């Protein structure tokens, strides 16, 4: 996990995206709380599943129409409130759940677009 930040930063730089993407490493409740007050275009959630919903509630006002949200392993324990929220049409998310297969099992994910 400690190498994830530098690895992501190198990959984004190699893809020419380092000027467009910010990698934040640490407790998301702290690292994301103090973001500059501007809209968020894309958010990738891949961490403690029980934090997905609180993090989304914290950042959702800044995810404007057209924002993309990708969340990993949403079929795991702890993600239930998050999944219910994003799949509820009145919450303004267009949801495309999908599955991948890795490490001998299927993994559920959510690809979302703010409407």
Secondary structure, 3 states (H helix, E strand, C coil): CCCHHHHHHHHHHHCCCCCCCCCCCCCHHHHCCCCCCCCCCEEEECCCHHHHHHHHHHHHHHCCCCCEEEECCCCCCCCHHHHHHHHCHHHCEEEEEEEEEECCEEEEEEEEEEC
